[in-house]
C-alpha cells in the first residue's frame, strides 16, 4: 500500500504504459501539462487571456493507470520536482486521496472506461469523459487558489456526480489530478491563470471585494470559473 493509499498491483515491465516510456522533462510535461502551458514570467502583468488546451481525458486516464502502481507511480515521484513545495503538495494530495477514497478498483474501472476503443456501453464512456473533465476543472481552480484538500472535498462532494460508480470514480480522479495541476503553479503562473479566467468570465456577480462572501457565493464562483476553464482550456 502506498503513502497515498493506493493498492499496488502485480506488475510486468512491458505493461507499464506510456508514462514509463518517457522520462525527465517529457514525463513531467505529460503529468503536469498546466505548469508548462502557462508562462512563469515575473512580468505577469503583461498577460491578459492566453491560449492553451489540455487533453483532460488522456491526462486523467494516464494518471489513473499510473497510480495503480502505488508508491512507484510516476505521478507521485515527479511531485518531487517542485522542491520545497513538493512536501506540502504531496501532503495535500495524500489527504485528498483519503477523503475521496480513491483505491485500485476505482483506478482500474476508470482506466478502462477512458481507454479508446474499449467495447463498453457508450453511455458509460460519456459519463467517464464528462466527469473526468468536470473533476479536473474543479480541482484545478481550487488548487490554483491554494485551498486545502478538505476545502475541495467540502466544496465539490462526489455526490455531485450522481449515483453512477463510473461518474463518481471519474470525478474523484479528475479532482485529484486537477488539484495537483493547480497546486504546482508558481506565484507568477497563478496570477496569469486567474487574470485569464476572470477576463473570460467577466461576470458582474463576482465583481468587488470577496471578504464578505458566504459559502454559496464562493461555490457559485468556483463552479463558474471551473466551467470557463473547461470550455476554453480543455479539449
C-alpha positions in Angstrom: 0.0 0.0 0.0 1.5 3.4 -0.9 1.5 6.5 1.2 -1.4 7.8 -0.8 -3.5 4.8 0.0 -3.4 3.2 -3.5 -3.0 -0.5 -3.5 -0.1 -1.6 -5.7 -1.0 -4.2 -8.4 1.1 -7.1 -9.8 3.4 -5.6 -12.3 5.1 -6.5 -15.5 7.6 -4.2 -17.2 6.1 -4.5 -20.6 2.7 -3.3 -19.2 4.0 0.0 -17.7 2.3 2.2 -20.3 3.2 5.4 -22.0 4.5 7.2 -18.9 7.2 4.6 -18.4 8.4 5.0 -21.9 9.4 8.7 -21.4 11.4 10.3 -18.7 12.6 13.5 -17.1 11.2 16.7 -18.6 9.0 14.9 -21.1 7.3 12.9 -18.3 6.8 16.0 -16.2 5.2 17.7 -19.2 2.9 14.7 -19.7 1.8 14.6 -16.0 1.6 18.3 -15.2 0.9 20.0 -18.5 -0.7 23.1 -17.0 2.6 24.1 -15.4 4.2 24.1 -18.9 1.2 25.8 -20.7 1.3 28.9 -18.5 4.4 31.2 -18.7 6.3 31.5 -15.4 7.1 35.2 -16.0 7.7 37.7 -13.2 6.3 40.4 -15.6 2.9 38.6 -15.4 1.0 42.0 -15.6 1.6 42.0 -19.4 -0.6 38.9 -19.9 -4.3 39.1 -20.5 -6.1 36.0 -21.9 -3.8 33.2 -23.0 -4.4 30.3 -25.4 -3.8 26.7 -24.4 -5.8 23.4 -24.3 -5.2 20.3 -22.2 -6.4 16.8 -23.1 -8.4 16.1 -20.0 -9.5 12.6 -20.9 -6.0 11.4 -21.7 -4.5 13.1 -18.7 -7.0 11.6 -16.2 -6.8 8.2 -17.9 -3.0 8.1 -17.9 -2.7 9.2 -14.3 -5.4 6.7 -13.2 -3.4 3.9 -14.8 -0.1 5.2 -13.3 -1.5 5.4 -9.8 -2.3 1.7 -9.8 1.5 1.2 -9.2 1.1 2.6 -5.8 4.3 4.2 -4.4 6.1 3.6 -7.7 3.6 5.9 -9.6 5.4 8.5 -11.7 2.7 11.0 -10.7 4.0 10.8 -7.1 7.7 10.6 -7.9 7.6 13.7 -10.2 6.0 15.8 -7.5 9.5 16.0 -6.0 10.5 18.1 -9.0 8.7 21.1 -7.3 11.3 21.1 -4.5 10.3 22.8 -1.2 6.6 23.0 -2.3 6.5 19.3 -3.0 6.1 18.2 0.6 3.1 20.4 1.1 1.6 19.4 -2.2 2.2 15.7 -1.5 0.6 16.0 1.9 -2.5 17.7 0.4 -2.7 15.2 -2.4 -2.5 12.4 0.3 -5.3 14.0 2.3 -7.5 14.4 -0.8 -6.9 10.8 -1.9 -8.0 9.7 1.6 -11.1 11.9 1.6 -12.1 10.7 -1.8 -11.5 7.0 -1.0 -9.6 6.5 -4.2 -8.3 2.9 -4.5 -7.3 0.3 -7.0 -10.8 -0.7 -8.0 -11.7 2.9 -8.9 -8.5 3.4 -10.8 -8.9 0.2 -12.8 -12.5 1.0 -13.7 -11.7 4.5 -14.8 -8.7 3.5 -16.9 -10.9 1.0 -18.7 -13.7 3.4 -19.5 -11.4 6.2 -20.6 -9.3 3.9 -22.9 -10.0 4.5 -26.6 -11.6 1.6 -28.4 -12.9 -0.3 -25.4 -16.1 -2.1 -26.1 -18.2 -0.6 -23.3 -21.6 1.0 -23.5 -21.4 4.5 -24.9 -23.4 6.0 -22.1 -20.8 4.8 -19.6 -17.9 6.2 -21.6 -19.8 9.5 -21.9 -20.1 9.6 -18.1 -16.4 8.9 -17.6 -15.3 11.6 -20.1 -17.8 14.2 -18.7 -17.0 13.7 -15.1 -13.2 13.4 -15.5 -13.4 16.8 -17.2 -15.6 18.2 -14.6 -13.5 16.9 -11.7 -10.3 18.1 -13.3 -11.5 21.6 -14.0 -12.9 21.9 -10.4 -9.7 20.6 -8.9 -7.6 23.0 -10.9 -9.3 26.1 -9.7 -9.3 25.0 -6.1 -5.7 24.0 -6.3 -4.7 27.2 -8.1 -6.4 29.2 -5.3 -4.1 27.4 -2.8 -7.1 25.9 -0.9 -6.7 22.9 1.2 -7.8 19.4 0.1 -10.5 19.4 2.8 -12.0 22.5 1.3 -12.1 20.9 -2.2 -13.9 17.9 -0.6 -16.5 20.1 1.0 -17.0 22.4 -2.0 -17.4 19.6 -4.6 -18.6 16.4 -2.9 -18.5 13.4 -5.2 -22.3 13.1 -4.7 -22.5 15.9 -7.3 -21.8 13.2 -9.9 -24.9 11.2 -9.0 -25.2 7.5 -8.1 -23.2 6.1 -11.0 -19.9 4.4 -9.9 -18.3 5.4 -13.2 -19.3 9.0 -12.9 -18.1 9.2 -9.2 -14.9 7.4 -10.0 -14.1 9.7 -12.9 -14.9 12.8 -10.7 -12.7 11.5 -7.9 -9.6 11.0 -10.0 -10.3 14.2 -12.0 -10.5 16.2 -8.7 -7.1 14.8 -7.6 -5.4 15.3 -10.9 -6.7 18.8 -11.3 -5.9 19.8 -7.7 -2.3 18.8 -8.2 -2.1 20.7 -11.5 -3.3 23.9 -9.8 -1.1 23.5 -6.7 2.2 23.2 -8.6 1.8 26.5 -10.4 4.2 29.3 -9.3 3.0 32.6 -7.9 3.6 34.2 -11.3 1.7 31.4 -13.1 -1.2 31.7 -10.7 -1.5 35.4 -11.4 -1.7 34.7 -15.2 -4.1 31.8 -14.7 -6.6 33.9 -12.7 -6.4 37.0 -14.9 -7.1 34.9 -17.9 -10.2 33.2 -16.3 -11.5 36.4 -14.8 -11.4 38.2 -18.2 -13.0 35.2 -19.9 -15.8 35.0 -17.3 -16.4 38.8 -16.8 -19.5 38.1 -14.6 -20.7 41.1 -12.6 -21.9 38.8 -9.8 -18.3 38.4 -8.8 -17.0 42.0 -9.1 -15.9 43.7 -6.0 -14.3 42.5 -2.7 -14.7 38.9 -1.6 -14.2 39.4 2.1 -17.9 39.0 2.9 -18.7 36.2 0.5 -20.6 33.4 2.0 -20.2 29.7 1.1 -23.0 30.0 -1.5 -21.1 32.8 -3.4 -17.8 31.0 -3.2 -19.5 27.9 -4.6 -21.0 29.8 -7.5 -17.6 31.4 -8.2 -15.7 28.2 -8.3 -18.4 26.4 -10.4 -18.3 29.4 -12.9 -14.6 29.6 -13.3 -14.2 25.9 -13.5 -16.8 25.9 -16.3 -14.9 28.6 -18.1 -11.6 26.7 -17.7 -13.3 23.5 -19.1 -14.8 25.4 -22.0 -11.8 27.4 -23.1 -8.8 25.3 -21.9 -9.8 21.6 -22.2 -10.0 19.5 -25.3 
